């Protein structure tokens, strides 16, 4: 059985856990969220998407 989780959901959970366990403050959380939002509207968005796709495609090929 293969379970797929959208990357944005996974990142939101990680960010929420960091905020909950006081590993990052609320101000840093907002700054990172806004940075991601604005980064998505730049020319770097395609490069970031290609990098994430390459990493996620390579993960199943990693063996112990």
C-alpha positions in Angstrom: 0.0 0.0 0.0 1.4 3.4 -1.0 0.4 6.4 0.9 0.9 9.8 -0.7 1.0 13.0 1.3 1.1 16.4 -0.4 4.4 18.1 0.4 2.7 21.3 1.4 0.7 19.3 4.1 3.8 17.7 5.3 5.7 21.0 5.6 2.7 22.6 7.4 2.7 19.8 9.9 6.4 20.2 10.5 6.1 23.9 10.9 3.2 23.5 13.2 5.1 21.0 15.4 8.2 23.4 15.5 5.9 26.2 16.6 4.1 24.0 19.2 7.3 22.7 20.8 8.8 26.2 20.9 11.6 25.3 18.5 10.7 28.4 16.5 8.9 31.5 17.5 5.7 32.8 16.0 7.6 35.7 14.3 10.0 33.3 12.6 7.1 31.0 11.6 5.3 34.0 9.9 8.5 35.1 8.2 9.2 31.6 6.7 5.6 31.3 5.6 5.7 34.7 3.9 9.0 33.9 2.3 7.6 30.7 0.8 4.6 32.5 -0.5 6.6 35.2 -2.2 9.2 32.7 -3.4 6.4 30.9 -5.3 5.8 34.0 -7.3 9.4 34.4 -8.5 11.4 32.9 -11.3 13.0 30.6 -8.7 9.7 28.7 -8.3 10.3 26.4 -11.3 13.8 25.6 -10.1 12.6 24.8 -6.6 9.8 22.6 -8.0 12.3 20.7 -10.2 14.7 20.2 -7.2 11.9 18.9 -5.0 10.6 16.6 -7.8 14.2 15.3 -8.3 14.6 14.6 -4.6 11.2 12.9 -4.2 11.8 10.8 -7.4 15.2 9.7 -6.0 14.0 8.7 -2.5 12.5 5.4 -3.5 15.8 4.4 -5.0 17.7 4.9 -1.8 18.5 1.6 -0.1 19.8 0.8 3.4 
